[in-house]
Amino acid sequence: MGLVKIGSLAPQFNLLNQDGDLVNLKDFRGVSSVILYFYPKAMTPGCTVQACGLRDIKTKLKEFNAVALGLSPDPVNKLNKFQEKYNLNFPLLYDEDHKIAEKYGVWALKKFMGKEFMGVLRTTFLIDEKGHIEDIISKVKTKSHHDDVLNLLKKRVLT
């Protein structure tokens, strides 16, 4: 399974969000930018910093007609707790079988403290109003992720 590339059509999905509602990527056609970010595990320090950063720029995202969607292999009830605990104001999507992560090429072998395991590579995809991959952030820095996203959105407006 190849990695998704800039310019290619974003793989479709139909996933449950933290409230148990189905969310389909096609639901966001016409939105200037969908920020689809894959994160490894809710309630962990890095994932919390990243999510709260996006939460805090929601007004700015609206100015760019952009929406954020978080996607992880966590179960729905954990996503619900994550959203409630940190007042997250965007959907968190449930990909427990990691099929969507695989389609996007972000399910891979990882190493942590000398152990190898399969998991989500923290990656963000900007998807345009027609459903094409517009940009990819593959080396995500959790503390500046929200600024990096805003900079890409600003760059898009200028070009």
C-alpha positions as a Markdown table, in Angstrom:
| # | Residue | x | y | z |
|---|---|---|---|---|
| 1 | Met | 0.0 | 0.0 | 0.0 |
| 2 | Gly | 1.6 | 3.2 | -1.2 |
| 3 | Leu | 1.8 | 6.5 | 0.7 |
| 4 | Val | -0.8 | 9.1 | -0.2 |
| 5 | Lys | 0.8 | 11.9 | -2.3 |
| 6 | Ile | 0.1 | 15.6 | -2.7 |
| 7 | Gly | -2.4 | 16.0 | -5.6 |
| 8 | Ser | -3.9 | 12.5 | -5.2 |
| 9 | Leu | -7.5 | 12.0 | -4.2 |
| 10 | Ala | -7.8 | 11.5 | -0.4 |
| 11 | Pro | -8.9 | 8.0 | 0.6 |
| 12 | Gln | -12.6 | 8.0 | 1.6 |
| 13 | Phe | -13.8 | 7.0 | 5.0 |
| 14 | Asn | -17.0 | 6.5 | 6.9 |
| 15 | Leu | -16.1 | 6.4 | 10.6 |
| 16 | Leu | -17.7 | 6.8 | 14.0 |
| 17 | Asn | -16.9 | 10.0 | 15.9 |
| 18 | Gln | -16.6 | 10.4 | 19.7 |
| 19 | Asp | -20.4 | 10.6 | 20.0 |
| 20 | Gly | -21.0 | 7.4 | 17.9 |
| 21 | Asp | -22.2 | 9.4 | 14.8 |
| 22 | Leu | -21.0 | 8.4 | 11.3 |
| 23 | Val | -18.6 | 10.9 | 9.6 |
| 24 | Asn | -17.8 | 10.6 | 6.0 |
| 25 | Leu | -15.0 | 12.6 | 4.3 |
| 26 | Lys | -17.5 | 13.5 | 1.5 |
| 27 | Asp | -19.5 | 15.4 | 4.1 |
| 28 | Phe | -16.8 | 18.1 | 3.9 |
| 29 | Arg | -16.8 | 18.6 | 0.2 |
| 30 | Gly | -16.9 | 22.4 | -0.4 |
| 31 | Val | -14.9 | 23.1 | 2.8 |
| 32 | Ser | -11.7 | 24.9 | 1.7 |
| 33 | Ser | -9.4 | 22.7 | 3.8 |
| 34 | Val | -10.0 | 19.6 | 5.9 |
| 35 | Ile | -7.2 | 19.1 | 8.4 |
| 36 | Leu | -7.1 | 15.4 | 8.9 |
| 37 | Tyr | -4.6 | 14.5 | 11.5 |
| 38 | Phe | -3.6 | 11.1 | 12.7 |
| 39 | Tyr | -2.4 | 10.7 | 16.3 |
| 40 | Pro | -1.3 | 7.6 | 18.2 |
| 41 | Lys | -3.2 | 7.7 | 21.4 |
| 42 | Ala | -5.7 | 9.9 | 23.2 |
| 43 | Met | -4.9 | 11.3 | 26.7 |
| 44 | Thr | -1.2 | 11.0 | 26.2 |
| 45 | Pro | 0.9 | 14.2 | 26.6 |
| 46 | Gly | 1.9 | 14.8 | 23.0 |
| 47 | Cys | -1.6 | 14.0 | 21.6 |
| 48 | Thr | -3.2 | 16.3 | 24.2 |
| 49 | Val | -0.9 | 19.2 | 23.4 |
| 50 | Gln | -1.6 | 18.7 | 19.7 |
| 51 | Ala | -5.4 | 18.5 | 20.1 |
| 52 | Cys | -5.6 | 21.5 | 22.4 |
| 53 | Gly | -3.5 | 23.5 | 20.0 |
| 54 | Leu | -6.1 | 22.9 | 17.2 |
| 55 | Arg | -9.0 | 23.5 | 19.7 |
| 56 | Asp | -7.5 | 26.9 | 20.5 |
| 57 | Ile | -7.4 | 28.0 | 16.8 |
| 58 | Lys | -10.9 | 27.0 | 15.8 |
| 59 | Thr | -11.9 | 30.7 | 15.2 |
| 60 | Lys | -8.9 | 31.1 | 12.9 |
| 61 | Leu | -9.7 | 27.8 | 11.1 |
| 62 | Lys | -13.2 | 29.1 | 10.4 |
| 63 | Glu | -11.7 | 32.2 | 8.8 |
| 64 | Phe | -10.0 | 29.9 | 6.3 |
| 65 | Asn | -13.1 | 27.8 | 5.9 |
| 66 | Ala | -11.1 | 24.9 | 7.4 |
| 67 | Val | -12.1 | 22.1 | 9.8 |
| 68 | Ala | -10.0 | 19.8 | 11.9 |
| 69 | Leu | -10.7 | 16.0 | 12.2 |
| 70 | Gly | -8.6 | 13.9 | 14.5 |
| 71 | Leu | -8.2 | 10.2 | 13.8 |
| 72 | Ser | -6.8 | 7.5 | 16.0 |
| 73 | Pro | -7.2 | 3.8 | 16.8 |
| 74 | Asp | -8.7 | 4.6 | 20.2 |
| 75 | Pro | -12.2 | 3.2 | 21.0 |
| 76 | Val | -15.2 | 5.6 | 20.8 |
| 77 | Asn | -15.6 | 5.8 | 24.6 |
| 78 | Lys | -11.9 | 6.9 | 25.0 |
| 79 | Leu | -12.4 | 9.5 | 22.3 |
| 80 | Asn | -15.5 | 10.8 | 24.1 |
| 81 | Lys | -13.6 | 11.1 | 27.4 |
| 82 | Phe | -10.7 | 12.9 | 25.6 |
| 83 | Gln | -13.1 | 15.4 | 24.0 |
| 84 | Glu | -14.9 | 16.1 | 27.2 |
| 85 | Lys | -11.8 | 16.4 | 29.4 |
| 86 | Tyr | -10.1 | 18.9 | 27.1 |
| 87 | Asn | -13.3 | 20.6 | 25.6 |
| 88 | Leu | -12.2 | 19.6 | 22.1 |
| 89 | Asn | -14.4 | 21.4 | 19.6 |
| 90 | Phe | -13.8 | 19.2 | 16.5 |
| 91 | Pro | -14.6 | 15.6 | 15.7 |
| 92 | Leu | -12.4 | 12.7 | 16.8 |
| 93 | Leu | -12.7 | 9.7 | 14.6 |
| 94 | Tyr | -12.5 | 6.0 | 15.6 |
| 95 | Asp | -10.2 | 3.8 | 13.4 |
| 96 | Glu | -9.8 | 0.9 | 15.8 |
| 97 | Asp | -8.9 | -1.6 | 13.0 |
| 98 | His | -6.5 | 1.0 | 11.5 |
| 99 | Lys | -7.9 | 0.5 | 8.0 |
| 100 | Ile | -8.0 | 4.2 | 7.2 |
| 101 | Ala | -4.5 | 4.8 | 8.7 |
| 102 | Glu | -3.3 | 2.0 | 6.4 |
| 103 | Lys | -5.0 | 3.6 | 3.4 |
| 104 | Tyr | -3.2 | 6.9 | 4.2 |
| 105 | Gly | 0.1 | 5.1 | 4.7 |
| 106 | Val | 0.5 | 6.1 | 8.4 |
| 107 | Trp | 0.2 | 2.6 | 10.0 |
| 108 | Ala | 3.7 | 1.4 | 10.4 |
| 109 | Leu | 6.4 | -0.2 | 12.5 |
| 110 | Lys | 7.5 | 2.1 | 15.3 |
| 111 | Lys | 10.2 | 1.9 | 17.9 |
| 112 | Phe | 9.8 | 3.1 | 21.5 |
| 113 | Met | 12.2 | 2.4 | 24.3 |
| 114 | Gly | 13.8 | -0.5 | 22.5 |
| 115 | Lys | 10.5 | -2.2 | 21.6 |
| 116 | Glu | 9.0 | -2.5 | 18.1 |
| 117 | Phe | 5.3 | -2.4 | 17.5 |
| 118 | Met | 2.8 | -1.4 | 14.8 |
| 119 | Gly | 1.2 | 2.0 | 15.4 |
| 120 | Val | 0.1 | 5.4 | 13.9 |
| 121 | Leu | 2.7 | 7.7 | 12.6 |
| 122 | Arg | 1.7 | 11.2 | 13.7 |
| 123 | Thr | 0.8 | 12.8 | 10.3 |
| 124 | Thr | -1.4 | 15.6 | 9.1 |
| 125 | Phe | -3.1 | 15.8 | 5.7 |
| 126 | Leu | -4.6 | 19.0 | 4.3 |
| 127 | Ile | -7.4 | 18.1 | 1.9 |
| 128 | Asp | -8.9 | 20.6 | -0.5 |
| 129 | Glu | -12.6 | 21.3 | -1.3 |
| 130 | Lys | -12.6 | 18.7 | -4.1 |
| 131 | Gly | -11.1 | 16.0 | -1.9 |
| 132 | His | -7.5 | 16.1 | -3.0 |
| 133 | Ile | -4.4 | 16.0 | -0.8 |
| 134 | Glu | -3.1 | 19.5 | -0.8 |
| 135 | Asp | -0.3 | 19.2 | 1.7 |
| 136 | Ile | 1.2 | 16.7 | 4.2 |
| 137 | Ile | 3.0 | 17.3 | 7.5 |
| 138 | Ser | 4.9 | 14.2 | 8.2 |
| 139 | Lys | 7.3 | 15.5 | 10.8 |
| 140 | Val | 4.7 | 16.8 | 13.2 |
| 141 | Lys | 5.9 | 18.8 | 16.2 |
| 142 | Thr | 3.0 | 18.6 | 18.7 |
| 143 | Lys | 3.7 | 22.0 | 20.4 |
| 144 | Ser | 3.7 | 23.9 | 17.1 |
| 145 | His | 1.4 | 21.8 | 15.0 |
| 146 | His | -1.5 | 24.3 | 15.1 |
| 147 | Asp | 0.9 | 27.1 | 13.9 |
| 148 | Asp | 2.2 | 24.8 | 11.2 |
| 149 | Val | -1.3 | 24.2 | 10.0 |
| 150 | Leu | -2.2 | 27.9 | 10.1 |
| 151 | Asn | 1.0 | 28.7 | 8.1 |
| 152 | Leu | 0.0 | 26.2 | 5.4 |
| 153 | Leu | -3.5 | 27.7 | 5.2 |
| 154 | Lys | -2.0 | 31.2 | 4.9 |
| 155 | Lys | 0.4 | 30.0 | 2.2 |
| 156 | Arg | -2.6 | 28.6 | 0.3 |
| 157 | Val | -4.4 | 31.9 | 0.4 |
| 158 | Leu | -1.3 | 33.7 | -0.9 |
| 159 | Thr | -0.8 | 31.4 | -3.9 |
